[in-house]
Amino acid sequence: MLPGNIPQTAAAFGFVLALSGVGVLSHLRTDHSFAAADLRSGAWQAGYEDAFEAANPLEGFAITALGTLRYALFRQGSDGVLVGHAGWLFTAEEFETAPGFAARIETSAEYVTQVVGDMAAQGIAVLPVLVPDKSDLYPQHLRHKRPKELLHRRDRFYGALEARGVSALDASPALLQAAQTGPVFMRTDTHWSPHGSRSVAEAAAQHALAAGLFAPGTTEVETTSLGAQPFVGDLIRFVPTGALRPVFGPPPETLVQYVTTVESSLGLFDAADVPVVLVGTSFSARSEFHFEGFLKQALRSDVINYAREGTGPFAPMEQFLASDTLKNSPPQLVIWEIPLRYVSKDLLP
């Protein structure tokens, strides 16, 4: 039996029939004149495609309708996403197992070990925070089995760090506990939810304080909820249902937004040495997930954010290592957020 309920299936087939009719009409309105040389060179095909698109009054709608058909009937999106149950979407990046998978994990562990050691020599503590895959925490929503290599990626990388004497925080326990009271990842997005982000920030602060990596701060920090706002995840672009989304899905979701303020007792011309630096990926860089703010609250300290989007966790660390901040105002503690899907890839983009 095809997925989806009967009304959705019937509507999807209706779209296909309607689009077929539009396609036939567009074909009849297209200029079919061509020369033999055009046919042999292939120029006629390109010209015909351009003329067909110009004659098609519903080209944009056709793309939306075909995307809706794939999602409604077959629960598929375009390359880059895996469609799960109940409107859950997963980035295809989490499922990549390129040749050299195990060797890349060792290379990543060696790089982290080198950075931690170099920082320790300067009197700076580094806490790597390992962020598990969304599919690792929510396997019940998957329609596909995860490759066997991925089932052990987290333990393999954590073990590789431990064998090298690096103390890291596996964020999985904190996220699993928080998942009992709410989603810790956004349903239509690659990233954690603010609820999950807060749980990891608090776990990182507890780990840093218990290990003596950071002295408890005394800064006045206040985090305030701004209420739930509509949220469109980054994976929605791979499921182009467009204006038909309210009918066919994926269902809409909301995100609770927060703002964090840090009180400063400095005068107008005083310099501030911020004791904590955050390095990482879009998990930390994107403000709507508020990891930076939750860290400030949990550590009761200001935080300088060196996280960057679209470059993985290692390139931002290279930027921080070359920064004036490290040279002129070295922090006491660096929180290094590392999504585990990156540790089996090439080290730097």
C-alpha positions, -999 to +999 in steps of 0.1 A: +000+000+000+013+034-009+022+057+021+000+086+030-037+086+035-063+081+008-073+118+003-036+128+000-029+100-025-060+109-046-050+146-046-014+138-056-026+117-086-050+146-095-020+169-097-001+145-120-031+144-144-035+181-143+002+187-150+002+162-178-026+182-195-006+214-190+024+197-205+005+186-236-008+221-241+026+236-237+040+211-262+014+221-288+022+258-282+060+252-286+078+261-319+089+228-334+108+241-364+144+230-366+171+223-391+188+190-397+221+204-385+204+215-352+191+180-347+225+164-353+243+189-330+218+187-302+210+224-304+174+217-312+169+199-279+182+228-259+161+252-280+130+231-276+135+229-238+138+267-236+107+272-257+087+246-237+095+264-205+085+297-219+052+282-232+045+264-199+023+287-177+028+266-146+065+258-146+071+269-110+039+252-098+050+221-116+082+219-096+062+223-064+036+197-075+062+172-084+081+177-052+047+173-034+041+141-053+074+126-043+068+135-006+031+126-004+033+092-022+068+080-017+080+100+014+111+111-006+128+145-010+156+157-032+193+147-027+205+159+007+176+147+029+162+115+042+125+116+050+115+099+082+082+091+099+058+118+112+074+146+093+109+141+106+137+150+082+174+140+085+204+154+067+220+129+043+254+141+057+248+119+088+247+088+066+279+093+046+305+065+048+332+074+023+364+053+019+388+059+047+360+063+073+379+048+102+412+064+093+396+099+092+382+093+127+418+087+139+431+118+121+404+139+137+412+126+171+449+133+166+441+169+155+419+175+186+446+160+208+472+184+193+450+214+198+442+205+234+479+199+242+490+232+226+463+251+245+472+234+278+508+245+273+495+281+273+474+276+304+441+273+285+417+245+291+398+230+262+366+210+265+355+192+233+317+188+233+307+159+210+273+164+195+257+131+183+238+127+151+201+135+151+195+100+136+215+085+165+191+100+191+159+095+170+163+061+152+126+054+158+117+081+132+140+067+105+127+048+074+162+036+066+187+016+085+219+034+094+251+020+079+269-002+104+299+021+105+278+049+119+265+028+148+300+030+163+313+064+151+305+081+184+321+055+206+351+051+183+359+088+183+353+092+220+375+062+227+402+076+204+403+108+224+402+090+257+432+068+246+451+100+239+444+114+273+418+140+261+388+145+283+357+153+262+320+156+269+297+132+251+265+153+248+244+122+243+234+115+279+223+151+285+203+151+253+187+117+260+176+129+294+163+162+280+144+143+253+121+129+280+105+164+284+107+177+248+124+174+214+161+180+215+165+183+178+142+203+154+120+181+133+127+197+100+162+210+107+197+196+110+203+212+144+193+208+180+164+226+195+168+253+221+157+227+247+185+204+236+210+232+233+203+243+269+207+208+282+242+205+266+253+240+278+244+230+313+262+197+310+293+214+296+293+239+325+289+212+351+317+192+335+340+222+333+334+232+369+337+196+383+370+191+364+384+223+377+387+237+341+369+269+351+361+287+383+325+296+390+317+330+375+301+359+394+287+378+365+250+387+365+235+368+335+198+367+327+181+346+300+145+355+290+121+336+268+106+355+239+079+329+233+073+304+205+078+316+169+072+298+136+103+280+124+112+266+089+141+241+091+170+241+068+160+207+055+126+220+041+144+232+010+149+195+000+112+189+002+098+216-021+061+213-013+059+251-013+024+265-010+010+230-008+029+223+025-002+231+047-020+202+030+008+176+024+035+186+048+059+184+064+039+198+092+049+233+105+068+236+138+077+263+162+108+273+181+110+291+215+134+321+211+155+334+239+176+365+247+205+365+272+219+397+287+252+399+306+257+427+331+291+445+331+306+466+358+332+480+335+335+517+328+332+532+294+369+529+286+378+498+305+390+467+287+372+434+291+390+400+292+363+375+284+373+342+301+354+318+278+356+312+241+331+291+221+343+275+189+321+253+167+297+250+138+262+263+130+250+245+162+267+273+181+267+301+155+230+303+148+214+325+174+179+308+173+193+277+190+209+300+216+238+278+227+260+308+233+234+324+256+228+292+275+265+288+281+267+323+294+239+315+318+253+282+329+288+295+334+277+329+347+303+344+324+305+363+292+315+342+261+332+352+228+318+332+199+341+320+172+317+294+158+311+296+120+284+282+097+292+259+068+328+251+076+327+222+101+343+223+136+380+224+126+382+254+103+368+277+130+394+264+154+421+273+130+407+308+128+407+311+166+443+298+168+453+326+144+432+353+161+442+384+181+420+372+209+442+342+216+474+363+212+464+393+232+436+382+256+438+344+260+407+329+277+406+305+306+384+280+289+375+270+253+343+251+246+347+233+213+314+220+199+321+191+174+292+174+156+302+138+152+292+136+115+323+157+107+349+135+124+348+109+096+352+135+068+383+152+055+398+173+083+395+207+067+373+218+038 
